[in-house]
Amino acid sequence: MKNLFWAKVAFKNIYENKKFHLANLVVDIFTVITLYLYFFVATNEGLKTVKGYETLKVILYFGAAFLTIVTYLFKTYTGRILLKRRKKELGLYEVWGLGTKEIACIMGFENIYMYLLSVTTGLLLGMLLQRAIYETLFKMMKCSSNYESGFNSFSLLITMLITLVINLILYIKNLAVIKGQNAIALLTKGNTNQVIRKIKALDVVKGFAGVALIAGAYAYVNNNEDFINSISTILVAIGVLFVGSYFVISSFVVMIEFALKSKKSIYYKNPFFITIAKLIAKTKNNAMSLAVINILFTCVVLGTSSTAALYLGTERQAAAAFNVDGEINTTVRENKELVADIVKEAAKEAGTEVELIRTFDRYAFQTVFDEEKGSFDNNNAVTKDLPELVEIITLDDYNKYENKNLTLEDDEVFFIGEEDFETRDYDELDYYGKKLKVKEVLEGPLFARTDNIKYAYEYTIIVKDYETMEECREYMVSLGNDREIHHWINYTTSGNLDEKTRFDEILGEKLINTPTVEYFDSNATQRRTRYARNAIFLFIGIFISIIFVMYMIFIMYYKQIQEAVDDVEDVRIMKKVGMVEKEIKQGIRIENRILFFIPIVMAFCHVLACFGLICSVLKLFMLTDMKFAALCIFAFSMFILLVYLLMYAGANKVYTNIVLNEHN
């Protein structure tokens, strides 16, 4: 019976404070929908028909894991905001004689109600939307949907479990906070926007430390040349920017506001007189919320624009994959001509013509090259930002495809240096202790380079014949390097995109039945796999960005309500001393505009600073058109800014209505 009573109290609490719980509930419901859809798509049997299924599944699971972490972090923060709002109420419970057990019971029932409502609503909406979302996603992937209907118990259970664990952890943490404070401490939590009369030395230190952190993060992202690790660099930079932004807003901006207050020509001029003192307190007390909004805005712009650029630029990426239409690797040298015949046969069946086909042998492995000494040795210190490769090809292959007639003696080689570095005229090379006489240093790049994206620095040694290449490999085997010689076939065909795709499908089916073929890739294959992968990235990015925007709305909505409740008494006093409503509204507009646009101005600075690094990430996925990337980032920045302006207008209206109409 007693538990039933606490259940009723909990229900009434939620109903009476619905304006505080509504925004949180909406975010929770959409989070449940998103988690469910991620797991549903990842586990649906239809996804297995897509090329690169395993990779796509991992990306979706990674998206779900990232969303789980983000949800926990932001619910921890927003839960702290709601708990702070309720401290007086919880203090009254203790004064009335309720112990920790009873308060825990009330809060427990509140959590149960919110959990059941959010999970039930979210899962129902998820199941209603699953087919439409799934088929839309597959249209974006340029694939047949192969939708498998039916009850997906795994997606339901894992979504419910993740949400339950997050809520349970936060419930326990909230109880620990309440247990650690007595009733008097809870009841005395009043208006936090008290006037701050002076700035402390610690604030000055924090302010300049924040500027230093942000400047350091900008320098870090703009001096990072290892684009392969660019994603981890962005995560580190965002963490540093968050801390730096908090310090800047809570201290450096407050220092600027104090400086304005000291300027009598500004401070004693209406409407600044009624806003600057309050603005100092509000900036300092809301610094964490403003820093969170700042980072959320930055992440939404960077995340949405980059995933959208990847998807919209898929054709550009596919076209940039290879200089030729495709390449094949066989493990048996004698089968190169057999594979070349298969290529021609597939082209005939597809109704296209083979415009170029070439075969060559290549022995390559990672190394470290000392340009000064002309030596290859893995024991050398690594000084370059990309890996280095040494590759050996035969003179016959080089002459054949470069249309030359060069010759070599048994003990001679030609050398092609890395095009990004100045190559010396070496007389000899030190090949892991073996001396190679250099007849001539030739200009590159080598014909064999088919990949348009630079993943490594390449140095090429051209030897007299295949027997010499084998001797080089045997020498490396004796040193512990067991890399094999690879045998390649490159080709280009005539026809439009559809004809090339048809040819690619026929060739792929034929090569599956050729045991010695261990690798096959082409621009047409790249197009299919990249559309699938980029659509998944966009799918994840859009849903997470919507959740981030919802958290921004939640934080602004709640803070405006809280600020308005705290400021009602101040506005009443302003009216008593003769200020008219027009002057009060003018002061409110200035106050809110400054508070709302501090994090956005900083966010745009962060986006500009990270642009080069985002371009590096896009290059990693073969999107090399930086003008196109810049256009996408600009367009989505403007769109998110428009959304933020609408959010600002709504929040400002809520604030104004409460403070001006509370006592009308």
GUKEMI-88602 format. One record per residue (C-alpha): x, y, z; residue number from 1. Coordinates in nm, 3 decimals. Each point is the difference from the previous one (the first is absolute). Example, Ala and Ser with C-alpha at 12.3 -4.5 7.8 and 13.67 -1.06 7.14 Angstrom:
2
R         u         v         w   num
R     1.230    -0.450     0.780     1
R     0.137     0.344    -0.066     2
END
This chain:
664
R         u         v         w   num
R     0.000     0.000     0.000     1
R     0.282     0.239     0.091     2
R     0.176    -0.065    -0.331     3
R    -0.323     0.077    -0.182     4
R    -0.012     0.336     0.178     5
R     0.357     0.085    -0.107     6
R    -0.087    -0.110    -0.354     7
R    -0.288     0.253    -0.002     8
R     0.226     0.274     0.138     9
R     0.256    -0.074    -0.272    10
R    -0.264     0.010    -0.273    11
R    -0.136     0.331     0.129    12
R     0.352     0.146     0.015    13
R     0.059    -0.082    -0.365    14
R    -0.338     0.138    -0.105    15
R     0.034     0.322     0.198    16
R     0.350     0.060    -0.138    17
R    -0.067    -0.123    -0.353    18
R     0.155     0.309    -0.158    19
R     0.332    -0.103     0.157    20
R    -0.031    -0.368    -0.098    21
R    -0.144     0.038    -0.350    22
R     0.321     0.099    -0.181    23
R     0.193    -0.277     0.176    24
R    -0.269    -0.253    -0.093    25
R     0.008     0.099    -0.368    26
R     0.380    -0.044    -0.012    27
R    -0.027    -0.339     0.174    28
R    -0.267    -0.121    -0.244    29
R     0.202     0.101    -0.305    30
R     0.312    -0.160     0.149    31
R    -0.190    -0.328     0.044    32
R    -0.127     0.022    -0.360    33
R     0.354     0.059    -0.127    34
R     0.158    -0.282     0.199    35
R    -0.272    -0.240    -0.109    36
R     0.039     0.093    -0.368    37
R     0.379    -0.036     0.012    38
R    -0.030    -0.352     0.141    39
R    -0.293    -0.087    -0.226    40
R     0.188     0.093    -0.319    41
R     0.320    -0.171     0.120    42
R    -0.177    -0.329     0.076    43
R    -0.249    -0.008    -0.287    44
R     0.067    -0.289    -0.235    45
R    -0.040     0.227    -0.301    46
R     0.320     0.186     0.083    47
R     0.200    -0.320    -0.058    48
R    -0.065     0.031    -0.373    49
R     0.194     0.327    -0.015    50
R     0.368    -0.006    -0.099    51
R     0.214     0.075     0.305    52
R    -0.274    -0.114     0.241    53
R     0.240    -0.074     0.288    54
R     0.152     0.348    -0.018    55
R    -0.343     0.164    -0.013    56
R    -0.114    -0.198     0.303    57
R     0.308     0.107     0.196    58
R    -0.065     0.365    -0.092    59
R    -0.359    -0.027     0.124    60
R     0.108    -0.165     0.325    61
R     0.264     0.269     0.042    62
R    -0.273     0.263    -0.051    63
R    -0.215    -0.169     0.266    64
R     0.295    -0.013     0.243    65
R     0.083     0.366    -0.064    66
R    -0.364     0.098     0.052    67
R    -0.010    -0.199     0.326    68
R     0.305     0.186     0.135    69
R    -0.133     0.337    -0.114    70
R    -0.341    -0.073     0.151    71
R     0.153    -0.092     0.334    72
R     0.217     0.315     0.008    73
R    -0.280     0.239    -0.094    74
R    -0.261    -0.165     0.219    75
R     0.248     0.031     0.287    76
R     0.025     0.370    -0.071    77
R    -0.371     0.066    -0.063    78
R    -0.089    -0.220     0.300    79
R     0.221     0.223     0.214    80
R    -0.189     0.304    -0.132    81
R    -0.337    -0.154     0.092    82
R     0.125    -0.113     0.338    83
R     0.125     0.350     0.078    84
R    -0.345     0.132    -0.081    85
R    -0.157    -0.247     0.247    86
R     0.226     0.054     0.301    87
R    -0.250     0.219     0.185    88
R    -0.275    -0.253    -0.060    89
R     0.219    -0.285     0.128    90
R     0.099     0.211     0.301    91
R    -0.367     0.045     0.086    92
R    -0.045    -0.377    -0.013    93
R     0.269    -0.039     0.267    94
R    -0.155     0.276     0.213    95
R    -0.332    -0.185    -0.017    96
R     0.170    -0.305     0.140    97
R     0.066    -0.204    -0.311    98
R     0.324    -0.194     0.018    99
R     0.241    -0.096    -0.276   100
R    -0.191    -0.323    -0.056   101
R    -0.330     0.181    -0.068   102
R     0.164     0.261    -0.224   103
R     0.178    -0.280    -0.187   104
R    -0.335    -0.172    -0.044   105
R    -0.161     0.314    -0.145   106
R     0.293     0.062    -0.235   107
R     0.002    -0.368    -0.091   108
R    -0.363     0.008    -0.109   109
R     0.068     0.320    -0.196   110
R     0.283    -0.173    -0.183   111
R    -0.217    -0.305    -0.067   112
R    -0.276     0.217    -0.149   113
R     0.242     0.195    -0.220   114
R     0.183    -0.316    -0.105   115
R    -0.316    -0.190    -0.091   116
R    -0.148     0.299    -0.182   117
R     0.315     0.074    -0.200   118
R     0.083    -0.364    -0.081   119
R    -0.355    -0.100    -0.088   120
R    -0.064     0.306    -0.214   121
R     0.346    -0.015    -0.160   122
R    -0.020    -0.369    -0.087   123
R    -0.353     0.028    -0.137   124
R     0.100     0.293    -0.220   125
R     0.319    -0.183    -0.097   126
R    -0.195    -0.306    -0.111   127
R    -0.246     0.217    -0.192   128
R     0.283     0.182    -0.175   129
R     0.239    -0.293    -0.049   130
R    -0.109    -0.102    -0.349   131
R    -0.017     0.357    -0.135   132
R     0.341     0.085     0.147   133
R     0.150    -0.328    -0.120   134
R    -0.122     0.037    -0.358   135
R     0.099     0.368    -0.012   136
R     0.347    -0.094     0.120   137
R     0.033    -0.268    -0.269   138
R    -0.109     0.247    -0.268   139
R     0.280     0.226     0.119   140
R     0.236    -0.297    -0.016   141
R    -0.108    -0.064    -0.362   142
R    -0.088    -0.358     0.094   143
R    -0.309    -0.218    -0.006   144
R    -0.150     0.017     0.351   145
R    -0.057    -0.377     0.052   146
R    -0.203     0.098     0.305   147
R    -0.056    -0.288     0.245   148
R    -0.311     0.070     0.204   149
R    -0.082    -0.158     0.331   150
R     0.046     0.050     0.372   151
R     0.359     0.093     0.081   152
R     0.036    -0.102     0.363   153
R     0.375     0.072     0.018   154
R    -0.041     0.364    -0.101   155
R    -0.281     0.046     0.252   156
R     0.180    -0.167     0.290   157
R     0.340     0.163    -0.053   158
R    -0.161     0.346    -0.030   159
R    -0.202    -0.055     0.318   160
R     0.307    -0.131     0.182   161
R     0.227     0.291    -0.099   162
R    -0.264     0.255     0.098   163
R    -0.070    -0.180     0.328   164
R     0.369    -0.013     0.098   165
R     0.049     0.371    -0.074   166
R    -0.308     0.096     0.203   167
R     0.098    -0.229     0.287   168
R     0.352     0.144     0.023   169
R    -0.132     0.357    -0.003   170
R    -0.264    -0.085     0.262   171
R     0.267    -0.138     0.235   172
R     0.219     0.307    -0.057   173
R    -0.290     0.236     0.077   174
R    -0.077    -0.187     0.321   175
R     0.364     0.036     0.106   176
R    -0.022     0.378    -0.054   177
R    -0.321     0.030     0.204   178
R     0.134    -0.222     0.276   179
R     0.308     0.218     0.031   180
R    -0.196     0.317     0.083   181
R    -0.229     0.087     0.289   182
R    -0.338     0.167    -0.016   183
R     0.129     0.348     0.090   184
R     0.259    -0.010    -0.277   185
R    -0.264    -0.103    -0.250   186
R    -0.250     0.265     0.111   187
R     0.251     0.284    -0.018   188
R     0.074    -0.053    -0.369   189
R    -0.141     0.324    -0.133   190
R     0.053     0.230    -0.294   191
R     0.341    -0.074    -0.147   192
R     0.018     0.324    -0.198   193
R     0.129     0.213     0.284   194
R     0.212     0.304    -0.083   195
R     0.373    -0.076    -0.019   196
R     0.184     0.308     0.127   197
R     0.360    -0.081    -0.095   198
R     0.201    -0.241    -0.205   199
R     0.237    -0.237     0.176   200
R     0.362    -0.069    -0.085   201
R    -0.093    -0.362    -0.075   202
R    -0.250     0.122    -0.261   203
R     0.273     0.197    -0.174   204
R     0.223    -0.308    -0.007   205
R    -0.287    -0.218    -0.131   206
R    -0.091     0.259    -0.263   207
R     0.347     0.017    -0.152   208
R     0.040    -0.377     0.039   209
R    -0.320    -0.044    -0.204   210
R     0.131     0.225    -0.276   211
R     0.328    -0.196     0.003   212
R    -0.183    -0.334    -0.020   213
R    -0.211     0.111    -0.295   214
R     0.303     0.148    -0.179   215
R     0.192    -0.321     0.070   216
R    -0.283    -0.214    -0.138   217
R    -0.013     0.215    -0.315   218
R     0.376    -0.036    -0.047   219
R    -0.023    -0.375     0.066   220
R    -0.265    -0.065    -0.265   221
R     0.166     0.224    -0.259   222
R     0.346    -0.148     0.043   223
R    -0.112    -0.362    -0.009   224
R     0.135    -0.153    -0.321   225
R    -0.084    -0.361     0.079   226
R    -0.345    -0.004    -0.160   227
R    -0.038    -0.374     0.064   228
R    -0.040     0.085     0.371   229
R    -0.212     0.310    -0.066   230
R    -0.317    -0.142     0.159   231
R     0.170    -0.061     0.334   232
R     0.157     0.346    -0.029   233
R    -0.346     0.155    -0.035   234
R    -0.126    -0.181     0.312   235
R     0.298     0.121     0.202   236
R    -0.042     0.354    -0.135   237
R    -0.372     0.008     0.085   238
R     0.077    -0.104     0.358   239
R     0.262     0.276     0.035   240
R    -0.232     0.254    -0.165   241
R    -0.277    -0.087     0.246   242
R     0.222     0.065     0.302   243
R     0.145     0.311    -0.161   244
R    -0.346     0.131    -0.093   245
R    -0.124    -0.050     0.355   246
R     0.297     0.191     0.144   247
R    -0.039     0.280    -0.256   248
R    -0.374     0.042     0.059   249
R     0.013    -0.032     0.378   250
R     0.303     0.226     0.046   251
R     0.132     0.181    -0.309   252
R    -0.343     0.118    -0.120   253
R    -0.082     0.099     0.358   254
R     0.324     0.204     0.006   255
R    -0.118     0.182    -0.314   256
R    -0.339     0.067     0.161   257
R     0.171     0.139     0.309   258
R     0.207     0.224    -0.229   259
R    -0.323     0.128    -0.156   260
R    -0.142     0.062     0.346   261
R     0.304     0.215     0.087   262
R    -0.070     0.222    -0.303   263
R    -0.238     0.258     0.143   264
R    -0.093     0.128    -0.346   265
R    -0.141    -0.347    -0.073   266
R    -0.114    -0.131     0.339   267
R    -0.208     0.305     0.097   268
R    -0.183     0.004    -0.326   269
R    -0.341    -0.162    -0.037   270
R    -0.053    -0.294    -0.063   271
R     0.352    -0.118     0.094   272
R    -0.040     0.112     0.358   273
R    -0.262    -0.264     0.071   274
R     0.166    -0.276    -0.199   275
R     0.377    -0.003     0.049   276
R     0.000    -0.088     0.374   277
R    -0.256    -0.276    -0.056   278
R     0.181    -0.113    -0.314   279
R     0.322    -0.057     0.194   280
R    -0.176    -0.233     0.245   281
R    -0.195    -0.179    -0.272   282
R     0.307    -0.054    -0.217   283
R     0.195    -0.145     0.290   284
R    -0.281    -0.218     0.132   285
R    -0.102    -0.124    -0.346   286
R     0.355    -0.051    -0.131   287
R    -0.029    -0.379     0.000   288
R    -0.331     0.007    -0.192   289
R     0.140     0.251    -0.250   290
R     0.315    -0.213    -0.048   291
R    -0.217    -0.310    -0.057   292
R    -0.208     0.189    -0.259   293
R     0.324     0.122    -0.161   294
R     0.137    -0.353    -0.041   295
R    -0.338    -0.144    -0.106   296
R    -0.030     0.264    -0.273   297
R     0.359    -0.068    -0.114   298
R    -0.058    -0.377    -0.010   299
R    -0.331     0.034    -0.185   300
R     0.153     0.223    -0.268   301
R     0.314    -0.210    -0.045   302
R    -0.177    -0.336     0.027   303
R    -0.296     0.076    -0.225   304
R     0.194     0.194    -0.262   305
R     0.279    -0.259    -0.028   306
R    -0.236    -0.300    -0.026   307
R    -0.219     0.189    -0.247   308
R     0.308     0.098    -0.202   309
R     0.110    -0.365    -0.004   310
R    -0.337    -0.118    -0.129   311
R    -0.059     0.280    -0.250   312
R     0.358    -0.040    -0.122   313
R    -0.020    -0.377    -0.050   314
R     0.029     0.025    -0.379   315
R     0.310     0.216     0.043   316
R     0.152    -0.256     0.238   317
R    -0.073    -0.295    -0.227   318
R     0.146     0.177    -0.301   319
R     0.316     0.077     0.200   320
R     0.056    -0.354     0.124   321
R     0.223    -0.119    -0.290   322
R     0.155     0.158    -0.306   323
R    -0.103    -0.316    -0.186   324
R    -0.343    -0.165     0.021   325
R     0.119    -0.282     0.223   326
R     0.281    -0.225     0.116   327
R     0.038    -0.370     0.076   328
R     0.267    -0.188     0.192   329
R     0.082    -0.367    -0.056   330
R     0.228    -0.215     0.213   331
R     0.140    -0.195    -0.299   332
R     0.214     0.187    -0.253   333
R    -0.087    -0.236    -0.284   334
R    -0.371     0.081     0.047   335
R     0.032     0.368    -0.090   336
R    -0.086    -0.065    -0.364   337
R    -0.286    -0.230     0.104   338
R    -0.149     0.280     0.210   339
R     0.052     0.245    -0.286   340
R    -0.201    -0.234    -0.224   341
R    -0.278    -0.012     0.262   342
R    -0.012     0.381    -0.005   343
R    -0.040     0.000    -0.377   344
R    -0.265    -0.272     0.015   345
R    -0.202     0.193     0.262   346
R     0.022     0.317    -0.211   347
R    -0.135    -0.188    -0.301   348
R    -0.295    -0.134     0.200   349
R    -0.074     0.348     0.136   350
R     0.009     0.155    -0.347   351
R     0.303     0.220     0.073   352
R     0.356     0.010    -0.131   353
R     0.328    -0.024     0.188   354
R     0.189     0.323    -0.072   355
R     0.302    -0.079     0.217   356
R     0.128    -0.313     0.169   357
R     0.344    -0.043     0.151   358
R     0.169    -0.256     0.216   359
R     0.302     0.046     0.224   360
R     0.182    -0.143     0.301   361
R     0.061     0.200     0.314   362
R     0.195    -0.075     0.318   363
R    -0.066     0.262     0.271   364
R     0.026     0.040     0.375   365
R     0.019     0.273     0.263   366
R     0.340     0.155     0.059   367
R     0.182     0.311     0.122   368
R     0.208     0.187    -0.259   369
R     0.285     0.233     0.090   370
R     0.017     0.255    -0.286   371
R     0.338     0.128     0.117   372
R     0.171    -0.340    -0.008   373
R    -0.220    -0.167    -0.261   374
R    -0.062    -0.297     0.229   375
R    -0.299    -0.219     0.078   376
R    -0.003    -0.129     0.358   377
R    -0.289    -0.049     0.242   378
R     0.230     0.086     0.289   379
R     0.017     0.362    -0.114   380
R    -0.199     0.255     0.200   381
R    -0.347     0.064    -0.141   382
R    -0.021     0.371    -0.082   383
R    -0.279     0.024    -0.257   384
R    -0.373     0.042     0.058   385
R    -0.097    -0.290    -0.233   386
R     0.137    -0.356    -0.027   387
R     0.268    -0.065    -0.261   388
R    -0.006    -0.281    -0.255   389
R     0.270    -0.140    -0.222   390
R    -0.121    -0.187    -0.308   391
R     0.196    -0.201    -0.254   392
R    -0.117    -0.051    -0.359   393
R     0.165    -0.148    -0.308   394
R     0.149     0.206    -0.282   395
R    -0.215    -0.187    -0.253   396
R    -0.322     0.114     0.170   397
R     0.129     0.356     0.028   398
R     0.105     0.021    -0.366   399
R    -0.321    -0.158    -0.120   400
R    -0.236     0.244     0.166   401
R     0.217     0.312    -0.015   402
R     0.075    -0.071    -0.369   403
R     0.373     0.016     0.054   404
R     0.296    -0.214    -0.095   405
R     0.235     0.030     0.299   406
R     0.261    -0.265     0.079   407
R     0.178    -0.121     0.313   408
R     0.302    -0.212     0.078   409
R    -0.022    -0.278     0.259   410
R     0.123     0.214     0.288   411
R    -0.189     0.321    -0.093   412
R    -0.337     0.148     0.097   413
R    -0.207     0.307    -0.079   414
R    -0.142     0.199     0.289   415
R    -0.315     0.213     0.029   416
R    -0.018     0.214     0.314   417
R    -0.304     0.130     0.185   418
R    -0.153     0.288    -0.198   419
R    -0.063     0.208     0.315   420
R     0.372     0.016     0.081   421
R     0.301     0.117    -0.194   422
R     0.179    -0.308    -0.135   423
R     0.379    -0.011    -0.013   424
R     0.205    -0.150    -0.283   425
R     0.109    -0.308     0.189   426
R     0.293    -0.206    -0.125   427
R    -0.112    -0.294     0.210   428
R    -0.272    -0.101     0.246   429
R     0.043    -0.184     0.326   430
R    -0.273    -0.265    -0.012   431
R     0.010    -0.137     0.356   432
R     0.376    -0.041    -0.018   433
R     0.006    -0.109    -0.364   434
R     0.153     0.252    -0.243   435
R    -0.197     0.074    -0.318   436
R     0.166     0.197    -0.280   437
R    -0.231     0.278    -0.128   438
R     0.030     0.048    -0.375   439
R    -0.241     0.294     0.000   440
R    -0.258     0.172     0.219   441
R    -0.323     0.018    -0.202   442
R    -0.295     0.235     0.036   443
R    -0.322    -0.133     0.150   444
R    -0.264    -0.076     0.093   445
R     0.003    -0.359    -0.113   446
R    -0.271    -0.137    -0.230   447
R    -0.094    -0.259     0.263   448
R    -0.143     0.261     0.235   449
R    -0.373    -0.038    -0.055   450
R    -0.125     0.134     0.334   451
R    -0.076     0.372    -0.015   452
R     0.022     0.047     0.378   453
R     0.343     0.015     0.157   454
R     0.031    -0.244     0.290   455
R     0.379    -0.034    -0.008   456
R     0.319     0.138    -0.148   457
R     0.122    -0.235    -0.275   458
R     0.350    -0.071    -0.129   459
R     0.042    -0.222    -0.306   460
R     0.298    -0.218    -0.096   461
R    -0.005    -0.132    -0.358   462
R     0.200    -0.321    -0.039   463
R     0.115    -0.177    -0.315   464
R    -0.240    -0.299     0.005   465
R    -0.236    -0.213     0.208   466
R     0.285    -0.226     0.116   467
R     0.171     0.304     0.157   468
R    -0.328     0.093     0.169   469
R    -0.018    -0.350     0.150   470
R     0.360     0.032     0.121   471
R    -0.095     0.326     0.175   472
R    -0.291    -0.173     0.168   473
R     0.212    -0.298     0.108   474
R     0.251     0.242     0.149   475
R    -0.276     0.167     0.205   476
R    -0.133    -0.342     0.108   477
R     0.345    -0.076     0.140   478
R    -0.036     0.321     0.206   479
R    -0.341    -0.106     0.132   480
R    -0.235     0.177    -0.248   481
R    -0.232    -0.255    -0.161   482
R    -0.203     0.231    -0.224   483
R    -0.108    -0.162    -0.330   484
R     0.035     0.127    -0.356   485
R    -0.340     0.111    -0.133   486
R    -0.118    -0.036    -0.358   487
R    -0.237     0.270    -0.123   488
R    -0.241     0.054    -0.286   489
R    -0.137     0.354    -0.064   490
R    -0.270     0.080    -0.250   491
R    -0.219     0.277    -0.144   492
R    -0.317    -0.061    -0.202   493
R    -0.223     0.211    -0.223   494
R    -0.363     0.082     0.072   495
R    -0.209     0.213     0.234   496
R    -0.043    -0.045     0.377   497
R    -0.279    -0.260    -0.031   498
R     0.198    -0.204    -0.253   499
R     0.313     0.010     0.215   500
R    -0.206    -0.109     0.302   501
R    -0.147    -0.291    -0.196   502
R     0.348    -0.102    -0.116   503
R     0.126     0.023     0.360   504
R    -0.276    -0.234     0.123   505
R     0.071    -0.259    -0.272   506
R     0.374     0.018     0.062   507
R    -0.048    -0.037     0.374   508
R    -0.206    -0.316    -0.045   509
R     0.266    -0.151    -0.230   510
R     0.289     0.086     0.234   511
R    -0.173    -0.166     0.296   512
R     0.050    -0.328    -0.183   513
R     0.370     0.070    -0.060   514
R     0.183    -0.136     0.309   515
R     0.328     0.184    -0.056   516
R    -0.164     0.346     0.004   517
R     0.034     0.145     0.349   518
R    -0.096     0.363    -0.065   519
R    -0.234     0.184    -0.235   520
R    -0.113     0.362     0.019   521
R    -0.130     0.257    -0.245   522
R    -0.158     0.342    -0.025   523
R    -0.342    -0.163    -0.053   524
R     0.048    -0.212     0.314   525
R     0.118     0.307     0.187   526
R    -0.316     0.180    -0.108   527
R    -0.228    -0.272     0.140   528
R     0.189    -0.045     0.325   529
R     0.045     0.374     0.056   530
R    -0.367     0.078    -0.055   531
R    -0.087    -0.267     0.256   532
R     0.259     0.115     0.254   533
R    -0.060     0.373    -0.046   534
R    -0.376    -0.046     0.030   535
R     0.055    -0.180     0.332   536
R     0.228     0.283     0.118   537
R    -0.264     0.257    -0.099   538
R    -0.273    -0.206     0.167   539
R     0.198    -0.008     0.326   540
R     0.108     0.364    -0.029   541
R    -0.347     0.140    -0.062   542
R    -0.164    -0.183     0.291   543
R     0.277     0.084     0.246   544
R    -0.001     0.362    -0.119   545
R    -0.375     0.021     0.061   546
R     0.055    -0.131     0.353   547
R     0.276     0.258     0.054   548
R    -0.234     0.276    -0.119   549
R    -0.266    -0.133     0.237   550
R     0.244     0.021     0.289   551
R     0.077     0.356    -0.101   552
R    -0.372     0.078     0.003   553
R    -0.045    -0.177     0.333   554
R     0.285     0.190     0.166   555
R    -0.118     0.336    -0.134   556
R    -0.365    -0.069     0.076   557
R     0.066    -0.108     0.355   558
R     0.253     0.274     0.074   559
R    -0.238     0.265    -0.130   560
R    -0.279    -0.127     0.222   561
R     0.234    -0.016     0.298   562
R     0.144     0.345    -0.069   563
R    -0.349     0.143    -0.044   564
R    -0.120    -0.143     0.332   565
R     0.309     0.143     0.173   566
R    -0.040     0.340    -0.170   567
R    -0.370     0.057     0.073   568
R     0.077     0.175     0.326   569
R     0.268     0.217    -0.165   570
R    -0.246     0.111    -0.269   571
R    -0.261     0.081     0.265   572
R     0.251     0.228     0.174   573
R     0.090     0.165    -0.333   574
R    -0.367     0.083    -0.054   575
R    -0.028     0.141     0.352   576
R     0.292     0.240    -0.054   577
R    -0.163     0.139    -0.311   578
R     0.138    -0.201    -0.294   579
R    -0.251    -0.048    -0.278   580
R    -0.057    -0.330    -0.178   581
R     0.168     0.123    -0.319   582
R     0.328     0.065     0.189   583
R    -0.019    -0.338     0.175   584
R    -0.058    -0.180    -0.332   585
R     0.294     0.184    -0.154   586
R     0.224    -0.110     0.285   587
R    -0.124    -0.360    -0.030   588
R     0.072    -0.004    -0.375   589
R     0.357     0.124     0.046   590
R     0.061    -0.243     0.287   591
R    -0.136    -0.303    -0.187   592
R     0.169     0.084    -0.329   593
R     0.340     0.023     0.163   594
R    -0.049    -0.323     0.194   595
R    -0.142    -0.188    -0.297   596
R     0.257     0.110    -0.255   597
R     0.320    -0.029     0.206   598
R     0.012    -0.381    -0.054   599
R    -0.099     0.029    -0.367   600
R     0.269     0.253    -0.090   601
R     0.254    -0.225     0.171   602
R    -0.142    -0.306    -0.177   603
R     0.050     0.160    -0.343   604
R     0.360     0.075     0.098   605
R     0.042    -0.369     0.091   606
R    -0.149    -0.110    -0.334   607
R     0.231     0.230    -0.197   608
R     0.302    -0.124     0.197   609
R    -0.094    -0.365    -0.062   610
R    -0.073     0.044    -0.372   611
R     0.343    -0.116    -0.112   612
R    -0.019    -0.308     0.220   613
R    -0.350    -0.084    -0.125   614
R     0.136     0.022    -0.353   615
R     0.272    -0.247     0.099   616
R    -0.265    -0.242     0.130   617
R    -0.195     0.036    -0.324   618
R     0.319    -0.069    -0.197   619
R     0.033    -0.320     0.199   620
R    -0.331    -0.105    -0.161   621
R     0.121     0.120    -0.343   622
R    -0.204     0.322    -0.008   623
R     0.268     0.233    -0.134   624
R    -0.221     0.287    -0.125   625
R     0.056     0.250     0.280   626
R    -0.216     0.272    -0.160   627
R    -0.290    -0.242     0.010   628
R     0.078    -0.087     0.364   629
R     0.017     0.371     0.092   630
R    -0.335     0.058    -0.169   631
R    -0.160    -0.284     0.200   632
R     0.143     0.127     0.329   633
R    -0.118     0.356    -0.076   634
R    -0.349    -0.113    -0.104   635
R    -0.052    -0.215     0.310   636
R     0.147     0.269     0.225   637
R    -0.261     0.243    -0.130   638
R    -0.277    -0.257     0.039   639
R     0.097    -0.081     0.360   640
R     0.033     0.373     0.071   641
R    -0.355     0.050    -0.129   642
R    -0.123    -0.279     0.228   643
R     0.185     0.162     0.291   644
R    -0.158     0.340    -0.076   645
R    -0.345    -0.161     0.010   646
R     0.093    -0.164     0.330   647
R     0.120     0.337     0.133   648
R    -0.324     0.172    -0.105   649
R    -0.208    -0.266     0.175   650
R     0.210    -0.001     0.317   651
R     0.002     0.379     0.018   652
R    -0.378     0.005    -0.034   653
R    -0.037    -0.253     0.285   654
R     0.229     0.207     0.223   655
R    -0.175     0.331    -0.078   656
R    -0.347    -0.142     0.054   657
R     0.090    -0.141     0.341   658
R     0.184     0.304     0.141   659
R    -0.250     0.258    -0.131   660
R    -0.326    -0.190     0.044   661
R     0.065    -0.189     0.324   662
R    -0.174     0.262     0.212   663
R    -0.236     0.160    -0.253   664
END
